[in-house]
Each structure stands twice: as structure tokens, then as C-alpha cells.
């Protein structure tokens, strides 16, 4: 079973460039510490105060092991420190979701016979 840690951030909208850099840093750190980074998402249209991060794990035990590695990782410590110093994250909320196996990271090729755009 795959679980995904869904992180919702409340952001300072005047510091979105700092959040972008924070997210880019995690793109290297998270896989090195054992997480499968689905992605970070910044505001684009609509609300400019919410961002999201999604990280998947094979199990909750894998997530716990990842958290322990993260606490020891120098680059992770530096990224957390950067967020605290810059103050662009106003609040952070975590929810753990179970992935529906038939839909998780599935890709549909353009032009496939089962493409619903051709119906």
C-alpha cells in the first residue's frame, strides 16, 4: 500500500520566490532520504496563500524511517533553517492519504484508443 503525505502550506504571498527555492531544495533532499517526491505546487491562479507538497512512501513505517534520516541530513537541516529565517511558511498541515493503486501515478499516452477525448 502506498501512502502519500499531503502537506498544505499557508504562505506569505510576498515571499513565494523563497517557497519556490525551498521546494527546489527538497527535490534533491527528499529522494536522498528515502521519500518519493510527487511534487511541490505553488499558487498560480486563485488563492495566492496556499502551496502543497506531496511525498509518497511504501508504508507508514517507511515514512517514520524517512523522518529519522531527514533529522540527521545536513541539507534538510539547512532547508528547515532557511524556512524559519525567511518566514515564508505561516502554517503547515499534514494529512496522510492511501493511494488508489489503479490510479496512482498512471499515465495515459496521447492518442491511445481508450482516450476519453475521442468518445
DSSP file (Angstrom, degrees, kcal/mol; ACC not computed):
  #  RESIDUE AA STRUCTURE BP1 BP2  ACC     N-H-->O    O-->H-N    N-H-->O    O-->H-N    TCO  KAPPA ALPHA  PHI   PSI    X-CA   Y-CA   Z-CA
    1    1 A X              0   0    0      0, 0.0     2,-0.5     0, 0.0    99,-0.1   0.000 360.0 360.0 360.0 131.2    0.0    0.0    0.0
    2    2 A X        -     0   0    0     97,-0.3    97,-2.8    57,-0.0     2,-0.4  -0.818 360.0-165.7 -95.0 132.9    1.3    3.4   -0.9
    3    3 A X  E     -AB  57  98A   0     54,-2.8    54,-2.7    -2,-0.5     2,-0.5  -0.915   5.0-153.1-114.5 147.9    0.7    6.3    1.4
    4    4 A X  E     -AB  56  97A   0     93,-2.9    93,-2.7    -2,-0.4     2,-0.8  -0.979  10.5-141.4-122.9 128.1    1.1    9.9    0.5
    5    5 A X  E     -AB  55  96A   0     50,-3.4    50,-1.8    -2,-0.5     2,-0.7  -0.797  20.3-160.1 -84.8 113.3    1.9   12.7    2.9
    6    6 A X  E     -AB  54  95A   0     89,-3.4    89,-2.1    -2,-0.8     2,-0.5  -0.877   6.9-166.4-100.2 114.1   -0.1   15.6    1.7
    7    7 A X  E     -AB  53  94A   0     46,-3.2    46,-2.1    -2,-0.7     2,-0.5  -0.898   5.1-165.3-108.0 124.1    1.3   18.9    3.1
    8    8 A X  E     -AB  52  93A   0     85,-2.8    85,-2.5    -2,-0.5     2,-0.4  -0.940   9.8-162.2-108.6 126.1   -0.7   22.1    2.8
    9    9 A X  E     -AB  51  92A   0     42,-3.1    42,-1.7    -2,-0.5     2,-0.6  -0.873  15.6-148.3-108.3 137.5    1.2   25.3    3.5
   10   10 A X  E     -AB  50  91A   0     81,-2.6    80,-3.2    -2,-0.4    81,-1.4  -0.947  35.1-164.3 -98.6 122.0   -0.2   28.7    4.3
   11   11 A X  E     - B   0  89A   0     38,-3.1     2,-0.7    -2,-0.6    78,-0.2  -0.706  30.6-113.7-114.3 154.9    2.3   31.1    2.7
   12   12 A X    >   -     0   0    0     76,-2.1     3,-2.3    -2,-0.3    37,-0.1  -0.803  30.8-147.9 -78.6 114.5    3.3   34.7    2.9
   13   13 A X  G >  S+     0   0    0     -2,-0.7     3,-0.6     1,-0.3    -1,-0.1   0.664  94.0  61.3 -66.1 -14.0    2.2   35.8   -0.7
   14   14 A X  G 3  S+     0   0    0      1,-0.2    -1,-0.3     2,-0.1     3,-0.1   0.502 105.1  49.3 -85.7  -3.0    5.1   38.3   -0.8
   15   15 A X  G <>  +     0   0    0     -3,-2.3     4,-1.5    73,-0.1     3,-0.5  -0.076  65.2 124.6-126.7  34.2    7.6   35.6   -0.4
   16   16 A X  H <> S+     0   0    0     -3,-0.6     4,-2.4     1,-0.2     5,-0.1   0.815  71.6  61.0 -67.0 -29.4    6.6   33.0   -3.0
   17   17 A X  H  > S+     0   0    0      1,-0.2     4,-1.9     2,-0.2    -1,-0.2   0.865 103.5  51.1 -64.3 -34.1   10.1   33.0   -4.6
   18   18 A X  H  > S+     0   0    0     -3,-0.5     4,-2.3     2,-0.2    -1,-0.2   0.903 109.2  49.8 -68.4 -40.5   11.5   31.8   -1.2
   19   19 A X  H  X S+     0   0    0     -4,-1.5     4,-2.6     2,-0.2    -2,-0.2   0.889 107.8  54.9 -64.4 -37.8    9.0   29.0   -1.1
   20   20 A X  H  X S+     0   0    0     -4,-2.4     4,-2.4     2,-0.2    -2,-0.2   0.929 109.8  45.9 -59.8 -45.3    9.9   28.1   -4.7
   21   21 A X  H  X S+     0   0    0     -4,-1.9     4,-2.3     2,-0.2    -2,-0.2   0.907 110.9  53.2 -63.9 -42.2   13.6   27.8   -3.7
   22   22 A X  H  X S+     0   0    0     -4,-2.3     4,-1.8     1,-0.2    -2,-0.2   0.924 110.9  46.9 -56.2 -47.6   12.6   25.8   -0.6
   23   23 A X  H  X S+     0   0    0     -4,-2.6     4,-1.3     1,-0.2    -2,-0.2   0.899 109.8  52.9 -63.9 -42.1   10.6   23.4   -2.8
   24   24 A X  H  < S+     0   0    0     -4,-2.4     4,-0.5     1,-0.2    -1,-0.2   0.878 106.8  53.3 -62.3 -37.4   13.5   23.1   -5.3
   25   25 A X  H >X S+     0   0    0     -4,-2.3     4,-1.8     1,-0.2     3,-1.4   0.911 105.3  53.9 -62.7 -42.4   15.9   22.2   -2.4
   26   26 A X  H 3X S+     0   0    0     -4,-1.8     4,-2.4     1,-0.3     5,-0.4   0.787  92.5  73.0 -63.9 -26.8   13.5   19.4   -1.3
   27   27 A X  H 3< S+     0   0    0     -4,-1.3     4,-0.3     1,-0.2    -1,-0.3   0.785 109.4  31.9 -59.7 -25.9   13.6   17.9   -4.9
   28   28 A X  H <> S+     0   0    0     -3,-1.4     4,-1.1    -4,-0.5    -1,-0.2   0.811 121.9  47.8 -93.7 -39.6   17.2   16.8   -4.1
   29   29 A X  H  X S+     0   0    0     -4,-1.8     4,-1.5     2,-0.2     6,-0.2   0.929 104.5  56.0 -72.7 -47.9   16.8   16.1   -0.3
   30   30 A X  H ><>S+     0   0    0     -4,-2.4     5,-2.5     1,-0.2     3,-0.6   0.920 109.7  43.7 -58.2 -51.3   13.6   14.0   -0.2
   31   31 A X  H >45S+     0   0    0     -5,-0.4     3,-1.1    -4,-0.3    -1,-0.2   0.888 111.3  55.7 -62.4 -35.7   14.7   11.3   -2.6
   32   32 A X  H 3<5S+     0   0    0     -4,-1.1    -1,-0.2     1,-0.3    -2,-0.2   0.792 109.3  47.6 -64.8 -26.8   18.1   11.1   -1.0
   33   33 A X  T <<5S-     0   0    0     -4,-1.5    -1,-0.3    -3,-0.6    -2,-0.2   0.404 128.9 -93.2 -96.7   1.8   16.4   10.5    2.4
   34   34 A X  T < 5S+     0   0    0     -3,-1.1     2,-0.3    -4,-0.5    -3,-0.2   0.500  82.1 125.0 106.6   4.3   14.1    7.8    1.0
   35   35 A X      < -     0   0    0     -5,-2.5     2,-0.8    -6,-0.2    -1,-0.3  -0.667  57.5-131.1 -94.3 153.3   10.9    9.6    0.0
   36   36 A X  E     -C   56   0A   0     20,-2.3    20,-3.0    -2,-0.3     2,-0.5  -0.876  26.1-145.4-100.8 102.4    9.3    9.5   -3.4
   37   37 A X  E     -C   55   0A   0     -2,-0.8    18,-0.2    18,-0.2     3,-0.1  -0.556  22.1-179.9 -73.9 117.3    8.6   13.1   -4.2
   38   38 A X  E     -     0   0A   0     16,-2.4     2,-0.2    -2,-0.5    -1,-0.2   0.869  58.1 -84.0 -79.5 -41.8    5.4   13.5   -6.2
   39   39 A X  E     -C   54   0A   0     15,-1.7    15,-2.5    -3,-0.1     2,-0.4  -0.775  25.9-103.8 155.7 163.7    5.9   17.3   -6.3
   40   40 A X  E     -C   53   0A   0     13,-0.2     2,-0.4    -2,-0.2    13,-0.2  -0.912  32.2-157.2-111.0 144.9    5.6   20.7   -4.8
   41   41 A X  E     -C   52   0A   0     11,-3.3    11,-2.4    -2,-0.4     2,-0.2  -0.987   3.8-162.4-131.6 127.9    3.0   23.1   -6.0
   42   42 A X        -     0   0    0     -2,-0.4     9,-0.1     9,-0.2     7,-0.1  -0.691  38.2 -83.9-104.6 158.0    2.9   26.9   -5.8
   43   43 A X        +     0   0    0     -2,-0.2     5,-0.1     1,-0.2     3,-0.1  -0.321  52.8 156.9 -59.5 141.1    0.0   29.2   -6.2
   44   44 A X        +     0   0    0      1,-0.5     2,-0.3     3,-0.3    -1,-0.2   0.580  63.8  10.8-129.4 -53.9   -0.8   30.1   -9.8
   45   45 A X  S    S+     0   0    0      2,-0.1    -1,-0.5     0, 0.0     2,-0.4  -0.971 117.0   5.4-131.8 145.2   -4.4   31.1  -10.1
   46   46 A X  S    S+     0   0    0     -2,-0.3    -3,-0.0    -3,-0.1     0, 0.0  -0.681 115.1  33.2  85.9-135.1   -6.9   31.9   -7.4
   47   47 A X        -     0   0    0     -2,-0.4    -3,-0.3     1,-0.1     3,-0.2  -0.283  57.5-166.6 -59.4 135.8   -5.6   31.9   -3.8
   48   48 A X  S    S+     0   0    0      1,-0.1    -1,-0.1    -5,-0.1    -5,-0.1   0.152  76.8  68.9-108.8  18.7   -2.0   33.1   -3.5
   49   49 A X  S    S+     0   0    0     -7,-0.1   -38,-3.1   -37,-0.1     2,-0.4   0.316  83.0  78.8-118.8   7.5   -1.5   31.9    0.0
   50   50 A X  E     +A   10   0A   0     -3,-0.2     2,-0.3   -40,-0.2   -40,-0.2  -0.962  45.6 169.9-123.6 136.6   -1.5   28.1   -0.3
   51   51 A X  E     -A    9   0A   0    -42,-1.7   -42,-3.1    -2,-0.4     2,-0.3  -0.899  16.1-149.5-131.5 164.1    1.1   25.8   -1.5
   52   52 A X  E     -AC   8  41A   0    -11,-2.4   -11,-3.3    -2,-0.3     2,-0.4  -0.976  10.3-167.7-139.0 148.9    1.3   22.0   -1.5
   53   53 A X  E     -AC   7  40A   0    -46,-2.1   -46,-3.2    -2,-0.3     2,-0.4  -0.999   7.3-166.1-133.0 137.1    3.8   19.2   -1.2
   54   54 A X  E     +AC   6  39A   0    -15,-2.5   -16,-2.4    -2,-0.4   -15,-1.7  -0.988   9.8 173.4-127.8 125.3    3.2   15.5   -1.8
   55   55 A X  E     -AC   5  37A   0    -50,-1.8   -50,-3.4    -2,-0.4     2,-0.3  -0.997  15.6-151.9-133.4 127.3    5.6   12.8   -0.8
   56   56 A X  E     -AC   4  36A   0    -20,-3.0   -20,-2.3    -2,-0.4     2,-0.3  -0.698  12.2-178.2-105.3 154.8    4.8    9.1   -1.1
   57   57 A X  E     -A    3   0A   0    -54,-2.7   -54,-2.8    -2,-0.3     3,-0.1  -0.971  37.0-121.5-144.6 153.6    6.1    6.1    0.9
   58   58 A X  S    S-     0   0    0     -2,-0.3     2,-0.3   -56,-0.2   -54,-0.1   0.781  93.8 -11.9 -67.3 -26.6    5.5    2.3    0.7
   59   59 A X  S  > S-     0   0    0    -56,-0.1     4,-1.7   -57,-0.1    -1,-0.1  -0.970  71.5 -97.7-162.7 169.6    4.2    2.4    4.3
   60   60 A X  H  > S+     0   0    0     -2,-0.3     4,-2.3     1,-0.2     5,-0.1   0.845 123.0  57.7 -65.8 -33.4    3.9    4.5    7.4
   61   61 A X  H  > S+     0   0    0      2,-0.2     4,-2.1     1,-0.2    -1,-0.2   0.889 104.3  51.4 -63.5 -39.0    6.9    2.7    8.8
   62   62 A X  H  > S+     0   0    0      2,-0.2     4,-2.3     1,-0.2    -1,-0.2   0.886 108.6  51.9 -63.8 -38.6    8.9    3.9    5.7
   63   63 A X  H  X S+     0   0    0     -4,-1.7     4,-2.5     2,-0.2    -2,-0.2   0.929 108.8  50.0 -62.1 -45.4    7.7    7.4    6.4
   64   64 A X  H  X S+     0   0    0     -4,-2.3     4,-1.7     1,-0.2    -2,-0.2   0.892 111.1  48.5 -62.5 -40.2    8.9    7.2   10.0
   65   65 A X  H  X S+     0   0    0     -4,-2.1     4,-2.1     2,-0.2    -1,-0.2   0.899 110.6  52.2 -65.6 -39.9   12.3    5.9    8.9
   66   66 A X  H  X S+     0   0    0     -4,-2.3     4,-2.8     1,-0.2    -2,-0.2   0.915 106.2  53.7 -59.7 -45.2   12.5    8.8    6.4
   67   67 A X  H  X S+     0   0    0     -4,-2.5     4,-1.9     1,-0.2    -1,-0.2   0.878 108.1  50.4 -59.6 -38.9   11.7   11.3    9.1
   68   68 A X  H  X S+     0   0    0     -4,-1.7     4,-0.8     2,-0.2    -1,-0.2   0.918 111.9  46.6 -66.0 -42.7   14.6   10.0   11.2
   69   69 A X  H >X S+     0   0    0     -4,-2.1     4,-1.1     1,-0.2     3,-0.8   0.898 110.0  55.0 -64.0 -39.8   17.0   10.3    8.2
   70   70 A X  H >< S+     0   0    0     -4,-2.8     3,-0.5     1,-0.2    -1,-0.2   0.885 102.1  56.7 -60.9 -40.3   15.7   13.8    7.5
   71   71 A X  H 3< S+     0   0    0     -4,-1.9    -1,-0.2     1,-0.2    -2,-0.2   0.758 112.6  41.8 -63.8 -24.5   16.5   14.9   11.0
   72   72 A X  H << S+     0   0    0     -4,-0.8     2,-0.4    -3,-0.8    -1,-0.2   0.594  89.4 104.9 -96.9 -13.8   20.1   13.9   10.5
   73   73 A X    <X  -     0   0    0     -4,-1.1     4,-2.4    -3,-0.5     5,-0.2  -0.558  60.5-150.4 -77.8 123.2   20.6   15.2    7.0
   74   74 A X  H  > S+     0   0    0     -2,-0.4     4,-2.1     1,-0.2    -1,-0.1   0.879  97.1  50.0 -60.5 -39.7   22.7   18.4    6.8
   75   75 A X  H  > S+     0   0    0      2,-0.2     4,-2.0     1,-0.2    -1,-0.2   0.885 111.1  49.5 -67.8 -37.2   20.9   19.7    3.7
   76   76 A X  H  > S+     0   0    0      2,-0.2     4,-2.5     1,-0.2     5,-0.2   0.925 110.0  50.8 -65.8 -44.4   17.5   19.1    5.2
   77   77 A X  H  X S+     0   0    0     -4,-2.4     4,-2.2     1,-0.2    -2,-0.2   0.909 110.7  49.6 -58.2 -41.9   18.5   20.9    8.4
   78   78 A X  H  X S+     0   0    0     -4,-2.1     4,-2.4     2,-0.2    -1,-0.2   0.880 109.8  50.4 -66.0 -38.3   19.7   23.8    6.3
   79   79 A X  H  X S+     0   0    0     -4,-2.0     4,-2.1     2,-0.2    -2,-0.2   0.900 110.6  48.8 -68.7 -40.0   16.4   23.9    4.3
   80   80 A X  H  X S+     0   0    0     -4,-2.5     4,-2.1     2,-0.2    -2,-0.2   0.919 112.2  49.7 -61.6 -43.0   14.3   23.9    7.5
   81   81 A X  H  X S+     0   0    0     -4,-2.2     4,-2.8    -5,-0.2    -2,-0.2   0.901 107.8  53.8 -62.8 -41.9   16.6   26.7    8.9
   82   82 A X  H  X S+     0   0    0     -4,-2.4     4,-2.4     1,-0.2     5,-0.3   0.916 108.3  49.8 -57.9 -44.9   16.1   28.7    5.6
   83   83 A X  H  X>S+     0   0    0     -4,-2.1     4,-1.9     1,-0.2     5,-0.6   0.906 112.5  47.0 -62.6 -41.9   12.3   28.5    6.0
   84   84 A X  H  <5S+     0   0    0     -4,-2.1    -2,-0.2     2,-0.2    -1,-0.2   0.916 113.9  47.1 -66.6 -43.2   12.4   29.7    9.6
   85   85 A X  H  <5S+     0   0    0     -4,-2.8    -2,-0.2     1,-0.2    -1,-0.2   0.901 117.4  41.3 -65.9 -41.3   14.8   32.6    8.8
   86   86 A X  H  <5S-     0   0    0     -4,-2.4    -1,-0.2    -5,-0.2    -2,-0.2   0.749  92.5-147.7 -82.0 -25.1   12.8   33.8    5.8
   87   87 A X  T  <5 +     0   0    0     -4,-1.9    -3,-0.1    -5,-0.3    -4,-0.1   0.787  51.3 135.1  66.9  30.0    9.4   33.3    7.4
   88   88 A X      < +     0   0    0     -5,-0.6   -76,-2.1   -77,-0.1     2,-0.7   0.690  55.2  73.1 -85.2 -17.9    7.5   32.4    4.2
   89   89 A X  E     +B   11   0A   0     -6,-0.5   -78,-0.2   -78,-0.2     3,-0.1  -0.877  53.4 173.7 -97.7 116.0    5.6   29.5    5.8
   90   90 A X  E     -     0   0A   0    -80,-3.2     2,-0.3    -2,-0.7   -79,-0.2   0.765  69.5  -3.4 -91.3 -30.0    2.9   30.7    8.1
   91   91 A X  E     -B   10   0A   0    -81,-1.4   -81,-2.6     2,-0.0     2,-0.4  -0.977  60.0-155.0-159.1 154.7    1.3   27.4    8.9
   92   92 A X  E     -B    9   0A   0     -2,-0.3     2,-0.4   -83,-0.2   -83,-0.2  -0.999   7.9-172.0-139.5 132.0    1.8   23.7    7.8
   93   93 A X  E     -B    8   0A   0    -85,-2.5   -85,-2.8    -2,-0.4     2,-0.4  -0.984   6.8-158.5-127.5 134.5   -0.8   20.9    7.8
   94   94 A X  E     +B    7   0A   0     -2,-0.4     2,-0.4   -87,-0.2   -87,-0.2  -0.940  11.4 176.0-117.9 135.5   -0.1   17.2    7.1
   95   95 A X  E     -B    6   0A   0    -89,-2.1   -89,-3.4    -2,-0.4     2,-0.5  -0.993  21.3-140.9-131.7 140.3   -2.6   14.6    6.0
   96   96 A X  E     -B    5   0A   0     -2,-0.4     2,-0.3   -91,-0.2   -91,-0.2  -0.907  22.3-171.9-106.3 127.0   -1.8   11.0    5.2
   97   97 A X  E     -B    4   0A   0    -93,-2.7   -93,-2.9    -2,-0.5     2,-0.5  -0.877  21.9-129.8-118.8 146.9   -3.7    9.5    2.3
   98   98 A X  E     -B    3   0A   0     -2,-0.3     2,-0.2   -95,-0.2   -95,-0.2  -0.845  30.0-126.9 -93.5 128.7   -3.8    6.0    0.9
   99   99 A X        -     0   0    0    -97,-2.8     2,-0.8    -2,-0.5   -97,-0.3  -0.545  13.5-125.1 -75.8 137.7   -3.2    5.8   -2.8
  100  100 A X    >>  -     0   0    0     -2,-0.2     3,-2.1     1,-0.2     4,-1.6  -0.770  24.6-142.4 -79.2 112.9   -5.8    4.1   -5.0
  101  101 A X  T 34 S+     0   0    0     -2,-0.8    -1,-0.2     1,-0.3     3,-0.1   0.792  94.1  54.5 -55.0 -37.6   -3.5    1.6   -6.7
  102  102 A X  T 34 S+     0   0    0      1,-0.2    -1,-0.3    -3,-0.1    -2,-0.0   0.678 118.6  34.7 -73.1 -15.5   -5.2    1.7  -10.2
  103  103 A X  T X4 S+     0   0    0     -3,-2.1     3,-1.4     2,-0.1     2,-0.3   0.583  84.2 118.8-111.9 -13.0   -4.9    5.5  -10.3
  104  104 A X  T 3< S-     0   0    0     -4,-1.6    -5,-0.0     1,-0.3    -3,-0.0  -0.400  98.6 -26.0 -67.7 118.6   -1.5    6.2   -8.6
  105  105 A X  T 3  S+     0   0    0     -2,-0.3     2,-0.3     1,-0.2    -1,-0.3   0.759  91.7 160.7  50.9  32.2    0.9    7.8  -11.0
  106  106 A X    <   -     0   0    0     -3,-1.4     2,-0.4     2,-0.0    -1,-0.2  -0.650  24.3-155.7 -83.5 140.7   -0.8    6.3  -14.0
  107  107 A X        -     0   0    0     -2,-0.3     2,-0.5     2,-0.0    -1,-0.0  -0.938   4.9-151.9-118.5 137.3    0.0    8.0  -17.3
  108  108 A X        -     0   0    0     -2,-0.4     2,-0.2     4,-0.0     3,-0.0  -0.940  19.4-131.2-109.0 125.6   -2.2    7.9  -20.4
  109  109 A X    >   -     0   0    0     -2,-0.5     3,-1.6     1,-0.1     2,-0.2  -0.515  29.3-105.5 -74.2 140.2   -0.4    8.3  -23.7
  110  110 A X  T 3  S+     0   0    0      1,-0.2    -1,-0.1    -2,-0.2     0, 0.0  -0.461 105.7  23.5 -63.7 132.2   -1.9   10.8  -26.1
  111  111 A X  T 3  S+     0   0    0      1,-0.3    -1,-0.2    -2,-0.2    -2,-0.0   0.467  83.1 149.6  91.4   2.5   -3.8    9.0  -28.9
  112  112 A X    X   -     0   0    0     -3,-1.6     3,-1.8     1,-0.1    -1,-0.3  -0.346  58.3-116.8 -66.0 152.1   -4.5    5.8  -27.0
  113  113 A X  T 3  S+     0   0    0      1,-0.3    -1,-0.1     3,-0.0     5,-0.1   0.802 114.6  53.7 -60.6 -30.5   -7.7    4.0  -28.0
  114  114 A X  T 3  S+     0   0    0      3,-0.0     2,-0.5     2,-0.0    -1,-0.3   0.258  75.0 130.6 -91.2  14.4   -9.1    4.4  -24.6
  115  115 A X    X   -     0   0    0     -3,-1.8     3,-1.9     1,-0.2     4,-0.1  -0.563  53.9-147.0 -68.9 118.3   -8.5    8.2  -24.6
  116  116 A X  G >  S+     0   0    0     -2,-0.5     3,-1.2     1,-0.3    -1,-0.2   0.635  90.4  74.7 -67.1 -13.7  -11.9    9.7  -23.5
  117  117 A X  G 3  S+     0   0    0      1,-0.2    -1,-0.3     2,-0.1    -2,-0.1   0.693  92.4  56.2 -70.7 -15.8  -11.4   12.8  -25.7
  118  118 A X  G <         0   0    0     -3,-1.9    -1,-0.2     1,-0.2    -2,-0.2   0.416 360.0 360.0 -95.3   1.2  -12.2   10.6  -28.7
  119  119 A X    <         0   0    0     -3,-1.2    -1,-0.2    -4,-0.1    -2,-0.1   0.465 360.0 360.0 -82.7 360.0  -15.6    9.5  -27.4
